[in-house]
Each structure stands twice: as C-alpha cells, then as structure tokens.
Amino acid sequence: MGVVVLDTATGTAASFNPEARRIVDSLRSPGQTPEDLLGLMTVRRGDGSEVSL
C-alpha cells in the first residue's frame, strides 16, 4: 500500500513510503517530480468525498 504524508498547510508531500515511491516513479515522465503529480491526482477519503490538494 502506498502512503503519502502531506503537509496540510502547503499541500506538499512531506514523505513517501517505498511503495508510494514505486507507484509514483512508474507514473511520472522523465524530469517530472513526484510533487508534479499531486496536481493530477484525485484524492478520495474512505467515505468517497474528494479532497482538493
């Protein structure tokens, strides 16, 4: 399971676990940072509501 911890004040990624890093690395283009992908993601809570980054 990939886990990303986000800074709630800035929305930036504070840390990634190894599985999250593996998933992100498989999705990003050369030269694209993991943080660049945050704007492309949809985050949903367990109840189905979406969270804006």
All heavy atoms as atom14 arrays in JSON, in Angstrom:
{
  "sequence": "MGVVVLDTATGTAASFNPEARRIVDSLRSPGQTPEDLLGLMTVRRGDGSEVSL",
  "atom14_mask": [
    [1, 1, 1, 1, 1, 1, 1, 1, 0, 0, 0, 0, 0, 0],
    [1, 1, 1, 1, 0, 0, 0, 0, 0, 0, 0, 0, 0, 0],
    [1, 1, 1, 1, 1, 1, 1, 0, 0, 0, 0, 0, 0, 0],
    [1, 1, 1, 1, 1, 1, 1, 0, 0, 0, 0, 0, 0, 0],
    [1, 1, 1, 1, 1, 1, 1, 0, 0, 0, 0, 0, 0, 0],
    [1, 1, 1, 1, 1, 1, 1, 1, 0, 0, 0, 0, 0, 0],
    [1, 1, 1, 1, 1, 1, 1, 1, 0, 0, 0, 0, 0, 0],
    [1, 1, 1, 1, 1, 1, 1, 0, 0, 0, 0, 0, 0, 0],
    [1, 1, 1, 1, 1, 0, 0, 0, 0, 0, 0, 0, 0, 0],
    [1, 1, 1, 1, 1, 1, 1, 0, 0, 0, 0, 0, 0, 0],
    [1, 1, 1, 1, 0, 0, 0, 0, 0, 0, 0, 0, 0, 0],
    [1, 1, 1, 1, 1, 1, 1, 0, 0, 0, 0, 0, 0, 0],
    [1, 1, 1, 1, 1, 0, 0, 0, 0, 0, 0, 0, 0, 0],
    [1, 1, 1, 1, 1, 0, 0, 0, 0, 0, 0, 0, 0, 0],
    [1, 1, 1, 1, 1, 1, 0, 0, 0, 0, 0, 0, 0, 0],
    [1, 1, 1, 1, 1, 1, 1, 1, 1, 1, 1, 0, 0, 0],
    [1, 1, 1, 1, 1, 1, 1, 1, 0, 0, 0, 0, 0, 0],
    [1, 1, 1, 1, 1, 1, 1, 0, 0, 0, 0, 0, 0, 0],
    [1, 1, 1, 1, 1, 1, 1, 1, 1, 0, 0, 0, 0, 0],
    [1, 1, 1, 1, 1, 0, 0, 0, 0, 0, 0, 0, 0, 0],
    [1, 1, 1, 1, 1, 1, 1, 1, 1, 1, 1, 0, 0, 0],
    [1, 1, 1, 1, 1, 1, 1, 1, 1, 1, 1, 0, 0, 0],
    [1, 1, 1, 1, 1, 1, 1, 1, 0, 0, 0, 0, 0, 0],
    [1, 1, 1, 1, 1, 1, 1, 0, 0, 0, 0, 0, 0, 0],
    [1, 1, 1, 1, 1, 1, 1, 1, 0, 0, 0, 0, 0, 0],
    [1, 1, 1, 1, 1, 1, 0, 0, 0, 0, 0, 0, 0, 0],
    [1, 1, 1, 1, 1, 1, 1, 1, 0, 0, 0, 0, 0, 0],
    [1, 1, 1, 1, 1, 1, 1, 1, 1, 1, 1, 0, 0, 0],
    [1, 1, 1, 1, 1, 1, 0, 0, 0, 0, 0, 0, 0, 0],
    [1, 1, 1, 1, 1, 1, 1, 0, 0, 0, 0, 0, 0, 0],
    [1, 1, 1, 1, 0, 0, 0, 0, 0, 0, 0, 0, 0, 0],
    [1, 1, 1, 1, 1, 1, 1, 1, 1, 0, 0, 0, 0, 0],
    [1, 1, 1, 1, 1, 1, 1, 0, 0, 0, 0, 0, 0, 0],
    [1, 1, 1, 1, 1, 1, 1, 0, 0, 0, 0, 0, 0, 0],
    [1, 1, 1, 1, 1, 1, 1, 1, 1, 0, 0, 0, 0, 0],
    [1, 1, 1, 1, 1, 1, 1, 1, 0, 0, 0, 0, 0, 0],
    [1, 1, 1, 1, 1, 1, 1, 1, 0, 0, 0, 0, 0, 0],
    [1, 1, 1, 1, 1, 1, 1, 1, 0, 0, 0, 0, 0, 0],
    [1, 1, 1, 1, 0, 0, 0, 0, 0, 0, 0, 0, 0, 0],
    [1, 1, 1, 1, 1, 1, 1, 1, 0, 0, 0, 0, 0, 0],
    [1, 1, 1, 1, 1, 1, 1, 1, 0, 0, 0, 0, 0, 0],
    [1, 1, 1, 1, 1, 1, 1, 0, 0, 0, 0, 0, 0, 0],
    [1, 1, 1, 1, 1, 1, 1, 0, 0, 0, 0, 0, 0, 0],
    [1, 1, 1, 1, 1, 1, 1, 1, 1, 1, 1, 0, 0, 0],
    [1, 1, 1, 1, 1, 1, 1, 1, 1, 1, 1, 0, 0, 0],
    [1, 1, 1, 1, 0, 0, 0, 0, 0, 0, 0, 0, 0, 0],
    [1, 1, 1, 1, 1, 1, 1, 1, 0, 0, 0, 0, 0, 0],
    [1, 1, 1, 1, 0, 0, 0, 0, 0, 0, 0, 0, 0, 0],
    [1, 1, 1, 1, 1, 1, 0, 0, 0, 0, 0, 0, 0, 0],
    [1, 1, 1, 1, 1, 1, 1, 1, 1, 0, 0, 0, 0, 0],
    [1, 1, 1, 1, 1, 1, 1, 0, 0, 0, 0, 0, 0, 0],
    [1, 1, 1, 1, 1, 1, 0, 0, 0, 0, 0, 0, 0, 0],
    [1, 1, 1, 1, 1, 1, 1, 1, 0, 0, 0, 0, 0, 0]
  ],
  "atom14_positions": [
    [[0.84, -1.16, 0.0], [0.0, 0.0, 0.0], [0.9, 1.23, 0.0], [1.81, 1.35, 0.81], [-0.89, 0.0, 1.25], [-1.75, 1.22, 1.34], [-2.77, 1.33, 2.83], [-3.65, -0.18, 2.79], [0.0, 0.0, 0.0], [0.0, 0.0, 0.0], [0.0, 0.0, 0.0], [0.0, 0.0, 0.0], [0.0, 0.0, 0.0], [0.0, 0.0, 0.0]],
    [[0.62, 2.12, -0.93], [1.37, 3.36, -0.98], [0.8, 4.39, -0.02], [-0.41, 4.59, 0.02], [0.0, 0.0, 0.0], [0.0, 0.0, 0.0], [0.0, 0.0, 0.0], [0.0, 0.0, 0.0], [0.0, 0.0, 0.0], [0.0, 0.0, 0.0], [0.0, 0.0, 0.0], [0.0, 0.0, 0.0], [0.0, 0.0, 0.0], [0.0, 0.0, 0.0]],
    [[1.67, 5.04, 0.74], [1.24, 6.06, 1.69], [2.05, 7.32, 1.45], [3.28, 7.28, 1.38], [1.45, 5.59, 3.15], [1.07, 6.69, 4.13], [0.66, 4.32, 3.43], [0.0, 0.0, 0.0], [0.0, 0.0, 0.0], [0.0, 0.0, 0.0], [0.0, 0.0, 0.0], [0.0, 0.0, 0.0], [0.0, 0.0, 0.0], [0.0, 0.0, 0.0]],
    [[1.33, 8.44, 1.3], [1.97, 9.74, 1.15], [1.46, 10.62, 2.28], [0.26, 10.71, 2.52], [1.61, 10.39, -0.21], [2.25, 11.77, -0.32], [2.02, 9.5, -1.36], [0.0, 0.0, 0.0], [0.0, 0.0, 0.0], [0.0, 0.0, 0.0], [0.0, 0.0, 0.0], [0.0, 0.0, 0.0], [0.0, 0.0, 0.0], [0.0, 0.0, 0.0]],
    [[2.38, 11.26, 3.0], [2.02, 12.19, 4.06], [2.15, 13.6, 3.5], [3.22, 13.97, 2.99], [2.93, 12.01, 5.3], [2.6, 13.03, 6.37], [2.81, 10.59, 5.84], [0.0, 0.0, 0.0], [0.0, 0.0, 0.0], [0.0, 0.0, 0.0], [0.0, 0.0, 0.0], [0.0, 0.0, 0.0], [0.0, 0.0, 0.0], [0.0, 0.0, 0.0]],
    [[1.06, 14.37, 3.57], [1.04, 15.72, 3.02], [1.07, 16.74, 4.13], [0.48, 16.56, 5.2], [-0.22, 15.94, 2.18], [-0.41, 15.01, 1.0], [-1.77, 15.25, 0.36], [0.7, 15.18, -0.02], [0.0, 0.0, 0.0], [0.0, 0.0, 0.0], [0.0, 0.0, 0.0], [0.0, 0.0, 0.0], [0.0, 0.0, 0.0], [0.0, 0.0, 0.0]],
    [[1.77, 17.84, 3.89], [1.75, 18.99, 4.8], [0.42, 19.69, 4.6], [0.12, 20.15, 3.49], [2.92, 19.91, 4.46], [2.99, 21.12, 5.36], [1.94, 21.76, 5.59], [4.09, 21.42, 5.83], [0.0, 0.0, 0.0], [0.0, 0.0, 0.0], [0.0, 0.0, 0.0], [0.0, 0.0, 0.0], [0.0, 0.0, 0.0], [0.0, 0.0, 0.0]],
    [[-0.4, 19.77, 5.63], [-1.73, 20.35, 5.48], [-1.71, 21.85, 5.19], [-2.64, 22.37, 4.58], [-2.6, 20.09, 6.72], [-1.95, 20.63, 7.86], [-2.84, 18.61, 6.9], [0.0, 0.0, 0.0], [0.0, 0.0, 0.0], [0.0, 0.0, 0.0], [0.0, 0.0, 0.0], [0.0, 0.0, 0.0], [0.0, 0.0, 0.0], [0.0, 0.0, 0.0]],
    [[-0.68, 22.53, 5.6], [-0.61, 23.98, 5.36], [-0.27, 24.3, 3.91], [-0.8, 25.24, 3.34], [0.42, 24.6, 6.29], [0.0, 0.0, 0.0], [0.0, 0.0, 0.0], [0.0, 0.0, 0.0], [0.0, 0.0, 0.0], [0.0, 0.0, 0.0], [0.0, 0.0, 0.0], [0.0, 0.0, 0.0], [0.0, 0.0, 0.0], [0.0, 0.0, 0.0]],
    [[0.6, 23.49, 3.31], [1.07, 23.81, 1.96], [0.57, 22.83, 0.89], [0.63, 23.14, -0.29], [2.61, 23.8, 1.91], [3.07, 22.48, 2.19], [3.2, 24.79, 2.9], [0.0, 0.0, 0.0], [0.0, 0.0, 0.0], [0.0, 0.0, 0.0], [0.0, 0.0, 0.0], [0.0, 0.0, 0.0], [0.0, 0.0, 0.0], [0.0, 0.0, 0.0]],
    [[0.13, 21.64, 1.3], [-0.29, 20.62, 0.34], [0.86, 19.88, -0.3], [0.66, 19.06, -1.18], [0.0, 0.0, 0.0], [0.0, 0.0, 0.0], [0.0, 0.0, 0.0], [0.0, 0.0, 0.0], [0.0, 0.0, 0.0], [0.0, 0.0, 0.0], [0.0, 0.0, 0.0], [0.0, 0.0, 0.0], [0.0, 0.0, 0.0], [0.0, 0.0, 0.0]],
    [[2.08, 20.16, 0.14], [3.24, 19.46, -0.42], [3.46, 18.13, 0.29], [3.05, 17.95, 1.43], [4.53, 20.31, -0.3], [4.76, 20.58, 1.08], [4.42, 21.61, -1.07], [0.0, 0.0, 0.0], [0.0, 0.0, 0.0], [0.0, 0.0, 0.0], [0.0, 0.0, 0.0], [0.0, 0.0, 0.0], [0.0, 0.0, 0.0], [0.0, 0.0, 0.0]],
    [[4.1, 17.22, -0.41], [4.38, 15.91, 0.16], [5.49, 16.02, 1.19], [6.57, 16.53, 0.89], [4.77, 14.93, -0.94], [0.0, 0.0, 0.0], [0.0, 0.0, 0.0], [0.0, 0.0, 0.0], [0.0, 0.0, 0.0], [0.0, 0.0, 0.0], [0.0, 0.0, 0.0], [0.0, 0.0, 0.0], [0.0, 0.0, 0.0], [0.0, 0.0, 0.0]],
    [[5.21, 15.54, 2.39], [6.22, 15.56, 3.45], [7.05, 14.28, 3.42], [8.25, 14.31, 3.69], [5.55, 15.72, 4.81], [0.0, 0.0, 0.0], [0.0, 0.0, 0.0], [0.0, 0.0, 0.0], [0.0, 0.0, 0.0], [0.0, 0.0, 0.0], [0.0, 0.0, 0.0], [0.0, 0.0, 0.0], [0.0, 0.0, 0.0], [0.0, 0.0, 0.0]],
    [[6.42, 13.15, 3.08], [7.16, 11.89, 2.96], [6.35, 10.87, 2.18], [5.14, 10.99, 2.04], [7.52, 11.34, 4.35], [6.35, 10.95, 5.03], [0.0, 0.0, 0.0], [0.0, 0.0, 0.0], [0.0, 0.0, 0.0], [0.0, 0.0, 0.0], [0.0, 0.0, 0.0], [0.0, 0.0, 0.0], [0.0, 0.0, 0.0], [0.0, 0.0, 0.0]],
    [[7.08, 9.89, 1.64], [6.5, 8.78, 0.87], [7.03, 7.48, 1.47], [8.2, 7.41, 1.83], [7.02, 8.78, -0.57], [6.6, 9.93, -1.43], [7.27, 11.14, -1.4], [5.55, 9.78, -2.31], [6.91, 12.18, -2.22], [5.17, 10.82, -3.13], [5.85, 12.03, -3.09], [0.0, 0.0, 0.0], [0.0, 0.0, 0.0], [0.0, 0.0, 0.0]],
    [[6.2, 6.44, 1.52], [6.77, 5.15, 1.88], [7.3, 4.5, 0.6], [7.06, 5.01, -0.51], [5.76, 4.27, 2.63], [4.67, 3.68, 1.75], [4.5, 4.04, 0.6], [3.91, 2.76, 2.33], [0.0, 0.0, 0.0], [0.0, 0.0, 0.0], [0.0, 0.0, 0.0], [0.0, 0.0, 0.0], [0.0, 0.0, 0.0], [0.0, 0.0, 0.0]],
    [[8.08, 3.42, 0.68], [8.69, 2.83, -0.51], [7.68, 2.42, -1.59], [7.95, 2.59, -2.79], [9.44, 1.62, 0.03], [9.79, 1.99, 1.43], [8.6, 2.78, 1.92], [0.0, 0.0, 0.0], [0.0, 0.0, 0.0], [0.0, 0.0, 0.0], [0.0, 0.0, 0.0], [0.0, 0.0, 0.0], [0.0, 0.0, 0.0], [0.0, 0.0, 0.0]],
    [[6.52, 1.91, -1.21], [5.54, 1.51, -2.21], [4.96, 2.71, -2.93], [4.75, 2.68, -4.15], [4.42, 0.67, -1.57], [3.4, 0.16, -2.56], [3.94, -0.81, -3.61], [5.11, -1.25, -3.52], [3.19, -1.14, -4.54], [0.0, 0.0, 0.0], [0.0, 0.0, 0.0], [0.0, 0.0, 0.0], [0.0, 0.0, 0.0], [0.0, 0.0, 0.0]],
    [[4.71, 3.78, -2.22], [4.22, 5.01, -2.86], [5.27, 5.53, -3.84], [4.94, 5.97, -4.94], [3.89, 6.07, -1.81], [0.0, 0.0, 0.0], [0.0, 0.0, 0.0], [0.0, 0.0, 0.0], [0.0, 0.0, 0.0], [0.0, 0.0, 0.0], [0.0, 0.0, 0.0], [0.0, 0.0, 0.0], [0.0, 0.0, 0.0], [0.0, 0.0, 0.0]],
    [[6.52, 5.48, -3.45], [7.61, 5.93, -4.34], [7.63, 5.09, -5.61], [7.76, 5.61, -6.71], [8.94, 5.83, -3.59], [10.17, 6.13, -4.39], [10.47, 7.57, -4.62], [10.55, 8.33, -3.39], [10.5, 9.65, -3.37], [10.37, 10.33, -4.48], [10.57, 10.3, -2.24], [0.0, 0.0, 0.0], [0.0, 0.0, 0.0], [0.0, 0.0, 0.0]],
    [[7.46, 3.76, -5.47], [7.46, 2.87, -6.63], [6.3, 3.2, -7.56], [6.47, 3.31, -8.78], [7.37, 1.41, -6.19], [7.47, 0.42, -7.35], [7.06, -0.98, -6.94], [5.64, -1.09, -6.63], [4.66, -1.12, -7.54], [4.92, -1.02, -8.83], [3.4, -1.23, -7.16], [0.0, 0.0, 0.0], [0.0, 0.0, 0.0], [0.0, 0.0, 0.0]],
    [[5.12, 3.42, -6.99], [3.94, 3.76, -7.8], [4.15, 5.08, -8.52], [3.91, 5.2, -9.73], [2.68, 3.81, -6.92], [2.34, 2.42, -6.39], [1.5, 4.4, -7.69], [1.31, 2.41, -5.28], [0.0, 0.0, 0.0], [0.0, 0.0, 0.0], [0.0, 0.0, 0.0], [0.0, 0.0, 0.0], [0.0, 0.0, 0.0], [0.0, 0.0, 0.0]],
    [[4.61, 6.09, -7.8], [4.82, 7.42, -8.38], [5.88, 7.36, -9.47], [5.72, 7.95, -10.55], [5.2, 8.44, -7.28], [5.72, 9.74, -7.88], [4.0, 8.71, -6.39], [0.0, 0.0, 0.0], [0.0, 0.0, 0.0], [0.0, 0.0, 0.0], [0.0, 0.0, 0.0], [0.0, 0.0, 0.0], [0.0, 0.0, 0.0], [0.0, 0.0, 0.0]],
    [[6.96, 6.65, -9.23], [8.03, 6.55, -10.22], [7.55, 5.9, -11.51], [8.01, 6.25, -12.6], [9.24, 5.79, -9.67], [10.04, 6.62, -8.68], [9.86, 7.86, -8.65], [10.85, 6.02, -7.93], [0.0, 0.0, 0.0], [0.0, 0.0, 0.0], [0.0, 0.0, 0.0], [0.0, 0.0, 0.0], [0.0, 0.0, 0.0], [0.0, 0.0, 0.0]],
    [[6.58, 4.98, -11.42], [6.07, 4.32, -12.62], [5.13, 5.23, -13.4], [4.88, 5.0, -14.58], [5.38, 3.01, -12.26], [4.15, 3.24, -11.59], [0.0, 0.0, 0.0], [0.0, 0.0, 0.0], [0.0, 0.0, 0.0], [0.0, 0.0, 0.0], [0.0, 0.0, 0.0], [0.0, 0.0, 0.0], [0.0, 0.0, 0.0], [0.0, 0.0, 0.0]],
    [[4.59, 6.27, -12.76], [3.63, 7.17, -13.41], [4.24, 8.43, -14.0], [3.69, 9.01, -14.92], [2.55, 7.59, -12.4], [1.66, 6.49, -11.86], [0.77, 7.05, -10.76], [0.83, 5.88, -12.96], [0.0, 0.0, 0.0], [0.0, 0.0, 0.0], [0.0, 0.0, 0.0], [0.0, 0.0, 0.0], [0.0, 0.0, 0.0], [0.0, 0.0, 0.0]],
    [[5.36, 8.86, -13.46], [5.88, 10.16, -13.88], [6.78, 10.06, -15.11], [7.38, 9.03, -15.38], [6.6, 10.86, -12.74], [7.8, 10.18, -12.22], [8.28, 10.86, -10.93], [9.44, 10.17, -10.42], [10.68, 10.6, -10.55], [10.91, 11.74, -11.14], [11.67, 9.9, -10.07], [0.0, 0.0, 0.0], [0.0, 0.0, 0.0], [0.0, 0.0, 0.0]],
    [[6.84, 11.14, -15.83], [7.69, 11.26, -17.01], [9.1, 11.65, -16.59], [9.28, 12.21, -15.5], [7.14, 12.34, -17.95], [5.83, 12.02, -18.34], [0.0, 0.0, 0.0], [0.0, 0.0, 0.0], [0.0, 0.0, 0.0], [0.0, 0.0, 0.0], [0.0, 0.0, 0.0], [0.0, 0.0, 0.0], [0.0, 0.0, 0.0], [0.0, 0.0, 0.0]],
    [[10.1, 11.41, -17.43], [11.46, 11.84, -17.09], [11.48, 13.35, -16.82], [10.88, 14.13, -17.54], [12.26, 11.5, -18.34], [11.5, 10.4, -18.99], [10.05, 10.69, -18.7], [0.0, 0.0, 0.0], [0.0, 0.0, 0.0], [0.0, 0.0, 0.0], [0.0, 0.0, 0.0], [0.0, 0.0, 0.0], [0.0, 0.0, 0.0], [0.0, 0.0, 0.0]],
    [[12.14, 13.73, -15.74], [12.24, 15.13, -15.37], [11.08, 15.66, -14.55], [11.12, 16.77, -14.05], [0.0, 0.0, 0.0], [0.0, 0.0, 0.0], [0.0, 0.0, 0.0], [0.0, 0.0, 0.0], [0.0, 0.0, 0.0], [0.0, 0.0, 0.0], [0.0, 0.0, 0.0], [0.0, 0.0, 0.0], [0.0, 0.0, 0.0], [0.0, 0.0, 0.0]],
    [[10.03, 14.87, -14.43], [8.86, 15.28, -13.65], [9.06, 14.85, -12.19], [9.43, 13.72, -11.92], [7.61, 14.61, -14.23], [6.32, 15.11, -13.67], [5.14, 14.43, -14.35], [5.2, 13.27, -14.71], [4.06, 15.16, -14.5], [0.0, 0.0, 0.0], [0.0, 0.0, 0.0], [0.0, 0.0, 0.0], [0.0, 0.0, 0.0], [0.0, 0.0, 0.0]],
    [[8.82, 15.77, -11.27], [9.0, 15.44, -9.85], [7.74, 14.74, -9.32], [6.65, 14.91, -9.88], [9.25, 16.7, -9.01], [8.06, 17.5, -9.02], [10.43, 17.51, -9.54], [0.0, 0.0, 0.0], [0.0, 0.0, 0.0], [0.0, 0.0, 0.0], [0.0, 0.0, 0.0], [0.0, 0.0, 0.0], [0.0, 0.0, 0.0], [0.0, 0.0, 0.0]],
    [[7.88, 14.0, -8.24], [6.69, 13.39, -7.63], [5.64, 14.44, -7.25], [4.45, 14.22, -7.38], [7.25, 12.7, -6.38], [8.66, 12.39, -6.72], [9.11, 13.55, -7.58], [0.0, 0.0, 0.0], [0.0, 0.0, 0.0], [0.0, 0.0, 0.0], [0.0, 0.0, 0.0], [0.0, 0.0, 0.0], [0.0, 0.0, 0.0], [0.0, 0.0, 0.0]],
    [[6.09, 15.61, -6.81], [5.17, 16.67, -6.44], [4.36, 17.17, -7.65], [3.23, 17.62, -7.49], [5.92, 17.84, -5.79], [6.46, 17.52, -4.41], [7.73, 16.66, -4.41], [8.38, 16.52, -5.46], [8.06, 16.11, -3.35], [0.0, 0.0, 0.0], [0.0, 0.0, 0.0], [0.0, 0.0, 0.0], [0.0, 0.0, 0.0], [0.0, 0.0, 0.0]],
    [[4.95, 17.09, -8.85], [4.22, 17.49, -10.06], [2.97, 16.65, -10.25], [1.97, 17.13, -10.8], [5.1, 17.36, -11.3], [6.24, 18.37, -11.35], [6.13, 19.42, -10.68], [7.23, 18.1, -12.04], [0.0, 0.0, 0.0], [0.0, 0.0, 0.0], [0.0, 0.0, 0.0], [0.0, 0.0, 0.0], [0.0, 0.0, 0.0], [0.0, 0.0, 0.0]],
    [[3.01, 15.4, -9.82], [1.85, 14.51, -9.98], [0.71, 14.85, -9.04], [-0.44, 14.48, -9.3], [2.26, 13.05, -9.76], [3.19, 12.46, -10.81], [3.56, 11.04, -10.42], [2.54, 12.48, -12.18], [0.0, 0.0, 0.0], [0.0, 0.0, 0.0], [0.0, 0.0, 0.0], [0.0, 0.0, 0.0], [0.0, 0.0, 0.0], [0.0, 0.0, 0.0]],
    [[0.98, 15.56, -7.95], [-0.08, 15.88, -6.99], [-1.22, 16.65, -7.64], [-2.38, 16.45, -7.3], [0.48, 16.65, -5.8], [1.42, 15.88, -4.88], [1.98, 16.8, -3.81], [0.71, 14.7, -4.25], [0.0, 0.0, 0.0], [0.0, 0.0, 0.0], [0.0, 0.0, 0.0], [0.0, 0.0, 0.0], [0.0, 0.0, 0.0], [0.0, 0.0, 0.0]],
    [[-0.89, 17.53, -8.58], [-1.93, 18.3, -9.27], [-2.77, 17.47, -10.2], [-3.85, 17.9, -10.62], [0.0, 0.0, 0.0], [0.0, 0.0, 0.0], [0.0, 0.0, 0.0], [0.0, 0.0, 0.0], [0.0, 0.0, 0.0], [0.0, 0.0, 0.0], [0.0, 0.0, 0.0], [0.0, 0.0, 0.0], [0.0, 0.0, 0.0], [0.0, 0.0, 0.0]],
    [[-2.31, 16.28, -10.54], [-3.04, 15.4, -11.46], [-3.87, 14.35, -10.74], [-4.68, 13.68, -11.36], [-2.04, 14.69, -12.39], [-1.08, 15.58, -13.17], [-0.06, 14.74, -13.92], [-1.85, 16.46, -14.13], [0.0, 0.0, 0.0], [0.0, 0.0, 0.0], [0.0, 0.0, 0.0], [0.0, 0.0, 0.0], [0.0, 0.0, 0.0], [0.0, 0.0, 0.0]],
    [[-3.67, 14.22, -9.44], [-4.32, 13.16, -8.69], [-5.67, 13.6, -8.14], [-5.9, 14.78, -7.89], [-3.45, 12.73, -7.5], [-2.17, 12.11, -7.89], [-1.12, 11.52, -6.55], [-1.77, 12.15, -5.07], [0.0, 0.0, 0.0], [0.0, 0.0, 0.0], [0.0, 0.0, 0.0], [0.0, 0.0, 0.0], [0.0, 0.0, 0.0], [0.0, 0.0, 0.0]],
    [[-6.55, 12.63, -7.98], [-7.79, 12.83, -7.26], [-7.67, 12.05, -5.96], [-7.37, 10.86, -5.97], [-8.99, 12.3, -8.07], [-9.07, 13.0, -9.3], [-10.29, 12.48, -7.3], [0.0, 0.0, 0.0], [0.0, 0.0, 0.0], [0.0, 0.0, 0.0], [0.0, 0.0, 0.0], [0.0, 0.0, 0.0], [0.0, 0.0, 0.0], [0.0, 0.0, 0.0]],
    [[-7.87, 12.71, -4.86], [-7.76, 12.08, -3.55], [-9.16, 11.91, -2.99], [-9.93, 12.87, -2.96], [-6.89, 12.93, -2.59], [-6.8, 12.29, -1.23], [-5.5, 13.13, -3.19], [0.0, 0.0, 0.0], [0.0, 0.0, 0.0], [0.0, 0.0, 0.0], [0.0, 0.0, 0.0], [0.0, 0.0, 0.0], [0.0, 0.0, 0.0], [0.0, 0.0, 0.0]],
    [[-9.48, 10.68, -2.59], [-10.78, 10.41, -2.0], [-10.62, 9.85, -0.6], [-9.77, 9.0, -0.36], [-11.55, 9.41, -2.86], [-12.02, 10.0, -4.16], [-13.03, 9.09, -4.86], [-13.44, 9.67, -6.12], [-12.8, 9.51, -7.26], [-11.71, 8.78, -7.32], [-13.23, 10.08, -8.36], [0.0, 0.0, 0.0], [0.0, 0.0, 0.0], [0.0, 0.0, 0.0]],
    [[-11.47, 10.3, 0.28], [-11.5, 9.76, 1.65], [-12.27, 8.45, 1.64], [-12.89, 8.08, 0.65], [-12.17, 10.75, 2.59], [-11.39, 12.02, 2.73], [-12.12, 12.97, 3.64], [-11.4, 14.24, 3.62], [-11.21, 14.97, 4.68], [-11.71, 14.63, 5.83], [-10.54, 16.1, 4.58], [0.0, 0.0, 0.0], [0.0, 0.0, 0.0], [0.0, 0.0, 0.0]],
    [[-12.24, 7.76, 2.76], [-12.93, 6.48, 2.88], [-14.43, 6.58, 2.63], [-15.06, 5.63, 2.18], [0.0, 0.0, 0.0], [0.0, 0.0, 0.0], [0.0, 0.0, 0.0], [0.0, 0.0, 0.0], [0.0, 0.0, 0.0], [0.0, 0.0, 0.0], [0.0, 0.0, 0.0], [0.0, 0.0, 0.0], [0.0, 0.0, 0.0], [0.0, 0.0, 0.0]],
    [[-15.01, 7.76, 2.89], [-16.46, 7.93, 2.67], [-16.79, 8.31, 1.24], [-17.95, 8.54, 0.9], [-17.04, 8.96, 3.64], [-16.5, 10.37, 3.42], [-15.71, 10.6, 2.48], [-16.88, 11.26, 4.2], [0.0, 0.0, 0.0], [0.0, 0.0, 0.0], [0.0, 0.0, 0.0], [0.0, 0.0, 0.0], [0.0, 0.0, 0.0], [0.0, 0.0, 0.0]],
    [[-15.77, 8.43, 0.38], [-15.99, 8.76, -1.03], [-15.88, 10.23, -1.35], [-15.87, 10.6, -2.52], [0.0, 0.0, 0.0], [0.0, 0.0, 0.0], [0.0, 0.0, 0.0], [0.0, 0.0, 0.0], [0.0, 0.0, 0.0], [0.0, 0.0, 0.0], [0.0, 0.0, 0.0], [0.0, 0.0, 0.0], [0.0, 0.0, 0.0], [0.0, 0.0, 0.0]],
    [[-15.8, 11.1, -0.35], [-15.69, 12.54, -0.63], [-14.28, 12.84, -1.16], [-13.32, 12.21, -0.79], [-15.97, 13.36, 0.63], [-15.05, 13.08, 1.65], [0.0, 0.0, 0.0], [0.0, 0.0, 0.0], [0.0, 0.0, 0.0], [0.0, 0.0, 0.0], [0.0, 0.0, 0.0], [0.0, 0.0, 0.0], [0.0, 0.0, 0.0], [0.0, 0.0, 0.0]],
    [[-14.23, 13.81, -2.08], [-12.95, 14.2, -2.68], [-12.29, 15.3, -1.88], [-12.95, 16.15, -1.3], [-13.16, 14.66, -4.13], [-13.55, 13.54, -5.05], [-13.58, 13.96, -6.5], [-13.19, 15.1, -6.84], [-14.03, 13.15, -7.32], [0.0, 0.0, 0.0], [0.0, 0.0, 0.0], [0.0, 0.0, 0.0], [0.0, 0.0, 0.0], [0.0, 0.0, 0.0]],
    [[-10.96, 15.27, -1.87], [-10.16, 16.26, -1.18], [-9.34, 17.01, -2.22], [-8.68, 16.4, -3.05], [-9.2, 15.59, -0.16], [-8.33, 16.62, 0.52], [-9.98, 14.79, 0.84], [0.0, 0.0, 0.0], [0.0, 0.0, 0.0], [0.0, 0.0, 0.0], [0.0, 0.0, 0.0], [0.0, 0.0, 0.0], [0.0, 0.0, 0.0], [0.0, 0.0, 0.0]],
    [[-9.41, 18.33, -2.21], [-8.64, 19.14, -3.14], [-7.25, 19.37, -2.58], [-7.09, 19.7, -1.41], [-9.33, 20.48, -3.36], [-8.53, 21.32, -4.14], [0.0, 0.0, 0.0], [0.0, 0.0, 0.0], [0.0, 0.0, 0.0], [0.0, 0.0, 0.0], [0.0, 0.0, 0.0], [0.0, 0.0, 0.0], [0.0, 0.0, 0.0], [0.0, 0.0, 0.0]],
    [[-6.23, 19.17, -3.42], [-4.86, 19.46, -2.99], [-4.5, 20.86, -3.39], [-3.54, 21.41, -2.99], [-3.89, 18.45, -3.63], [-4.12, 17.0, -3.24], [-3.16, 16.1, -4.0], [-3.94, 16.8, -1.75], [0.0, 0.0, 0.0], [0.0, 0.0, 0.0], [0.0, 0.0, 0.0], [0.0, 0.0, 0.0], [0.0, 0.0, 0.0], [0.0, 0.0, 0.0]]
  ]
}
